[in-house]
Amino acid sequence: MSDEDRVDLFGGPVHVVEPAPRPEDGRPPRGLTAQGWIRTTGWLQIGDRPVSSAFVAAAAGFLWAPIVAVTLMAEFPVAAGVLVVTTPAVAGVAWWFFTTCVKPASSARNTGQKHASDLHAGDVVRLCGSIGPVGRVTAVAHGDVVRVDFHGGGRQSWAASRVVHVAELLS
């Protein structure tokens, strides 16, 4: 039996010494969860620049508002005009408020790709493909299947050839 497979039933709790991932400015990330991974919003990028999810929400409001305005035009023409002007701003501000106060999430951008076999402790990677939460790698066990441990105690097993997206936290 290897040391990795032993379970100490009488030992104290294991404390993670590895610091949580942080943006370059040193502040704690907004979307840090108790499990150690970070909720993110930076899933849409143009080149290496992430597009704000609040902007995406405002654009959705901009596309949705005229459709509703057409249905209101006959009965409430002033309300239809106000709706077209205010909906994008309200949608963008509402999404910004949601991702900063209600369910905080950090902005992040993908900076490259690695095979799971090339990961090292300290790498910040996307946990679910090219979008979604990020986690900081604390340990990597190489073999037929690469076992990756993350800050906070999470663990995933990936094929050595799996492509993993490396990310950078921006806020």
N, C-alpha and C positions, 0 to 999 in steps of 0.2 A: 504494500500500500504506500503510495507516494505521500509526501507532506501536504500536497494540494488537496488530497481527498480526505484527510483527517478532519474531524469535527470536534472541537473542544466544548463539551457541554457544560463545563464548570468554570470556564474563563469569563472574564468581564466583557463588556461590550467593546467592540472594535471601533476605534475612532479614526476617522479619515484625516490624515495629516495633510494630504495634498490640498492646496488652496483651490477654491472655486475659480472657474474661468472668469476673467475680468476683461472689460474693454481696455484699450490703451490708456485711457485717462485714469484708470485705477478704481473707479467707482464700482460698486457691486452691480451686476446686471439686473435689469428690471424683472425679467421673467424667471429668476432662479427659484427652483422648486425644492422641496424637502428631499427629494431623491437625487438632487445634484445636477439634473439636466436643466436646460434653459429654454423656455418658450420663446419663439422668434417670429418676426413678421417679415423678414427680408427674403421672400420667396421669388419675387420678380426682379430681375436685373437687366439692365441695358449695358452691355460691356461689363465693366467691373463696378458699376455704380448701381446700388439697389434703388428700386422705386418704392417710395413710401406707400405703405398699405392704406394710409389715410387718403392719399391721392387716388389710389385704385377705387376706394369706396366712393370718393367724390365723383370719379368718372362713371361709376355704376349709377349713381344718383342722377348724373347728367343724362345718361341714356334712358333711365326709367321715367324721369319727370315729364318729358313730352308725351309719353304714352298715356300717362294718367291725366295730363292736362287736356288732351284731346277729348277724353270722356267727360271732363268737367266743363269744357268750353261753352256748351249750350246753356247750362244752368248757372254756372258761376264763372264768368269770364275773368273777373279780377283775380279770384282765387287761383284760377288756372295759370295766369301770368306770374303771380307771386310764387306759386309752386315751382315753376320752371326756373326761376331765379334763385330761390332759396334752397331747394332740395340738394344740389351738389354740395353746398357749404355745410348744410346740416348733416348730411351723410358723412362727409369727411371729418367734421368735428366730433360727431358721435363715435366714429370708429377710433379716432385718436384718443378720446376719453376712455373708451373701453379698453384699449391696449396699453394705456398708461395708468389707469386708476382701478378699473373693475377687475380685469384679468391681465395684469402687467405682462408685457412681452418686450424683449430686446430686439433691436434691429440687428441683422447680421447679413453678411454676404459670403457667397462661396468664393474661395480664392484658388481652388484647384482640386485635383483628384489624386487619390493614391489607391493602390491595391491594399487590401486589409493586411497582407503580409509585410507591407512597408510602414505600417503605423508604429509610432513610438510614444512613450509617455510624454504628456504635455500637448499632444495634438488636440485641436478642437475640431470635432467632426459632426456632420449631420447624422442623426440616428435613423432617419427614415428616408433614405434616398437623397434627392437633391433639395428637398424642402423639409420643413418641420423643425423640431427641437434640435439643439446641439448639446454635446457633452464633451468634457475634457477627459482624454484617455489617461489613466493612471498606471496601467500595466497591460502588457501584451504577452500572451503565451502562444508561441508559434508551434505549428504542427500541421497535420492534415486539415484541421479546422483551427482557425485563429480565434482564440478566446481573448476578448477585449474587456477590461475592467474600466469603469468610469467613475469619476468623482461622485460621491454619494452612495456608492455601493452597487450601482447597476452593472450588469454584465451581459454581453452579447457574444454569440459565436457565429463567425462568418467564414465562408470559404476563403482560402488564401487569395483567390483570383477576384474576389468581389471588389468592385470599384466603390470607394467611399469618398464622399465630398468633404473636403477640408473647408472650414468656415472661419470667419473672423467676426468677433462681436464688435458692434459699432456703438451700442448704447446699453 
